[in-house]
Amino acid sequence: MRIGLLIIAAFMSLSVSSQTLQIMGSDQGFLPFYYDNDLNKGILVEVINEFTLETGIKADFRPMARKRHAWALEEGLANAVFANPRWMPLPDRMHAVGPVLTWRDRVFAQPGRQPDSFDDLKGSICLRRWFVYSDQLERRIGNNLHRHDAYNAQQMLGMFLRKRCDYIVMNETEFRFLALLAKVDSNRYSTQLIDAELPVYLGILKAEAALIEAAEAFFATYTIDVEAILPKLPPPDWLAPIQLDK
């Protein structure tokens, strides 16, 4: 236990005892950070559980479609969200704590292919339909790269592991998590090419001063240990096994 947080929790107990950190989230596209219907599994779920243990402040994740995040904040159905500041709902009314982690989209390649730059990408690539990628990648598609679209990360990774494409671009933590479930060594496919790198903050309504103070104190000294958490996470209830070609 950190003494500083215990002192803060003691002083704040009267002001936050009836408050809850109500974090909006969607399982779509944020695996393995939080997932399943009640958003009760994932890296950030583990982190917030530890936040609750150390501060005594209740917290829970509230499933919410991304398009309804601003509405939910205005209606008092939630008071927090994990997001990059560029996509923070009600940005003028939110206080950003962190960053608490980095979202990093990495290029993964079949063994034997180790591109040094995006100009080296030639062949085929598996991507997600409707997903936004960087200009440096988009310029390659149609000229040097033949694109194969998938509807979700699991389908995309399955196509890649069955060698239907030479490259894939995925959040590196999501790739590692799904590779663990498929009993595949993700290190075989990793490259040094990063397509996007974004800081993720815990955004809390500015009106929630006590919650902001507690979150600032917690994340000032807390580092998310992905290496320790990732192997312990259970698979999502809806996830079907990735079938590999023999």
C-alpha positions in Angstrom: 0.0 0.0 0.0 1.2 3.5 -0.7 1.0 5.7 2.3 0.2 8.8 0.3 -2.9 7.2 -1.3 -4.1 6.0 2.1 -3.9 9.5 3.5 -5.7 11.0 0.5 -8.4 8.3 0.8 -8.9 9.1 4.5 -9.3 12.8 3.9 -11.6 12.2 0.9 -13.8 9.5 2.5 -16.6 11.9 3.3 -16.6 13.6 -0.1 -16.4 10.4 -2.3 -18.0 7.8 -0.1 -21.3 8.2 -2.1 -19.5 8.6 -5.4 -18.5 6.1 -8.0 -16.0 6.3 -10.8 -18.4 5.4 -13.6 -16.3 4.6 -16.7 -17.9 4.2 -20.1 -16.6 1.6 -22.4 -17.3 -0.6 -25.4 -15.8 -4.0 -26.0 -15.6 -3.2 -29.7 -12.0 -2.4 -30.6 -10.6 -2.2 -27.1 -9.6 -5.8 -26.5 -7.8 -6.7 -24.3 -8.1 -3.5 -22.3 -11.7 -4.2 -21.3 -14.2 -6.7 -22.8 -17.2 -8.9 -22.5 -20.8 -7.8 -22.1 -20.3 -6.2 -18.7 -16.7 -5.0 -19.4 -15.6 -7.0 -16.4 -12.4 -8.4 -17.8 -9.2 -6.8 -19.2 -6.1 -4.9 -18.4 -7.8 -1.6 -17.4 -10.4 -3.5 -15.4 -7.5 -5.0 -13.3 -6.0 -1.5 -13.0 -9.2 0.1 -11.8 -9.8 -2.8 -9.4 -6.4 -2.0 -7.8 -7.4 1.7 -7.8 -10.5 0.8 -5.8 -8.5 -1.4 -3.3 -6.0 1.4 -2.6 -8.4 4.4 -2.4 -11.7 2.8 -1.2 -13.5 4.5 -4.1 -16.0 2.4 -5.9 -15.6 2.1 -9.7 -17.3 0.2 -12.4 -17.4 0.0 -16.2 -20.6 0.9 -18.0 -21.1 -0.6 -21.5 -22.0 2.3 -23.9 -21.8 2.7 -27.6 -19.1 5.3 -28.5 -21.6 7.6 -30.2 -23.5 7.9 -27.0 -20.6 8.8 -24.7 -21.3 12.6 -24.8 -25.0 12.0 -24.1 -24.2 9.6 -21.2 -22.0 12.2 -19.6 -24.6 15.0 -20.0 -27.3 12.7 -18.6 -25.2 11.7 -15.5 -25.1 8.0 -16.5 -21.3 8.1 -16.4 -18.5 10.5 -15.4 -15.4 9.0 -17.0 -13.9 7.4 -20.1 -10.6 6.1 -21.3 -9.7 8.0 -24.5 -7.1 9.9 -26.5 -7.7 13.7 -26.1 -8.5 14.0 -29.8 -11.6 11.8 -29.3 -12.5 12.7 -25.8 -16.3 13.3 -25.4 -17.2 16.8 -24.1 -13.5 17.8 -24.1 -14.1 21.2 -22.5 -15.7 19.5 -19.5 -13.2 16.7 -19.0 -10.0 16.5 -17.0 -7.5 14.1 -18.6 -5.5 12.0 -16.0 -2.4 10.3 -17.4 -1.6 9.1 -19.9 -2.2 5.8 -18.3 -1.1 3.7 -21.3 0.0 4.0 -25.0 -2.1 2.6 -27.8 0.4 1.4 -30.5 -0.5 0.0 -33.9 2.4 -2.1 -35.1 3.1 -3.7 -38.5 3.5 -7.5 -38.1 5.1 -9.6 -40.9 5.4 -13.2 -41.9 8.8 -14.8 -40.8 11.5 -13.9 -43.3 10.0 -10.5 -44.0 11.5 -7.7 -41.9 10.7 -4.3 -43.6 12.8 -1.4 -42.6 10.3 1.2 -43.8 6.8 1.5 -45.2 8.3 1.7 -48.6 9.5 -1.9 -48.2 6.0 -3.2 -47.8 5.1 -5.3 -50.9 2.7 -8.1 -51.4 -0.6 -8.4 -49.4 -1.8 -7.0 -46.1 -4.6 -7.8 -43.8 -6.5 -4.8 -42.4 -9.8 -4.1 -40.7 -12.7 -2.8 -42.8 -13.7 0.8 -41.9 -10.6 1.2 -39.7 -8.6 4.4 -40.1 -4.9 3.9 -40.8 -2.0 6.4 -41.3 -1.3 8.2 -44.6 2.1 6.5 -44.8 0.3 3.1 -45.0 -2.7 4.2 -47.1 -0.3 5.4 -49.8 1.1 1.9 -50.2 -2.3 0.2 -50.7 -3.3 -0.4 -54.3 0.2 0.3 -55.6 2.6 -2.1 -53.7 0.1 -3.7 -51.4 -3.0 -5.8 -52.1 -5.5 -5.3 -49.3 -7.6 -8.1 -47.6 -10.3 -6.8 -45.3 -11.6 -8.4 -42.2 -14.5 -7.4 -40.0 -12.7 -7.8 -36.6 -9.3 -8.4 -35.2 -9.8 -12.1 -34.6 -10.7 -12.7 -38.3 -7.9 -10.5 -39.5 -5.3 -12.4 -37.3 -6.7 -15.7 -38.4 -6.1 -14.7 -42.1 -2.6 -13.6 -41.3 -1.7 -16.8 -39.3 -3.0 -18.9 -42.2 -0.5 -17.0 -44.4 -3.2 -15.4 -46.6 -1.3 -12.1 -46.4 2.2 -11.0 -45.8 1.6 -8.2 -43.3 -0.9 -7.1 -40.7 -1.4 -3.9 -38.7 -2.9 -4.3 -35.3 -2.6 -2.9 -31.8 0.5 -4.7 -30.5 -1.1 -5.6 -27.1 -4.2 -7.0 -28.9 -2.0 -9.0 -31.2 -0.1 -10.5 -28.3 -3.2 -11.3 -26.4 -4.9 -13.1 -29.3 -1.6 -14.9 -30.2 -1.4 -16.1 -26.6 -4.9 -17.6 -26.9 -4.0 -19.3 -30.2 -0.7 -20.5 -28.6 1.4 -18.7 -31.1 4.7 -16.9 -30.5 4.0 -13.3 -31.4 7.7 -12.4 -31.3 8.1 -14.3 -34.6 6.0 -11.7 -36.4 6.9 -8.4 -34.8 8.6 -5.6 -36.8 9.9 -2.1 -35.8 7.3 -0.3 -38.0 4.7 1.7 -36.0 1.6 2.9 -37.9 0.1 4.9 -35.0 1.1 5.7 -31.4 -1.5 7.5 -29.2 -1.6 8.2 -25.5 -4.7 7.0 -23.7 -5.9 9.1 -20.7 -8.6 8.6 -18.1 -11.0 11.5 -18.7 -13.1 12.5 -15.7 -15.7 15.2 -15.6 -14.2 18.4 -14.1 -17.1 18.6 -11.7 -15.8 15.4 -10.0 -12.9 17.2 -8.2 -12.5 14.5 -5.5 -12.4 11.7 -8.0 -9.9 13.6 -10.1 -7.6 14.2 -7.1 -7.7 10.5 -6.2 -7.0 9.4 -9.8 -4.1 11.8 -10.2 -2.5 10.5 -7.0 -2.9 6.9 -8.0 -1.6 7.2 -11.5 1.3 9.5 -10.5 3.0 6.4 -9.0 1.3 3.5 -10.7 2.6 1.8 -13.9 0.5 -0.7 -15.8 2.4 -4.0 -15.9 1.1 -5.4 -19.1 3.7 -8.2 -19.0 2.3 -9.5 -15.7 -1.4 -9.0 -16.5 -1.7 -10.2 -20.1 -1.0 -14.0 -19.6 -3.6 -14.1 -16.8 -6.5 -12.6 -18.8 -9.3 -15.0 -19.7 -10.6 -15.2 -23.2 -13.7 -13.3 -24.1 -17.0 -15.3 -23.8 -17.7 -14.7 -27.5 -14.3 -15.5 -28.9 -14.0 -18.6 -31.1 -10.7 -20.4 -31.4 -8.4 -19.3 -34.2 -8.1 -22.3 -36.6 -4.7 -22.6 -38.1 -3.9 -24.4 -41.4 -2.0 -27.7 -40.8 
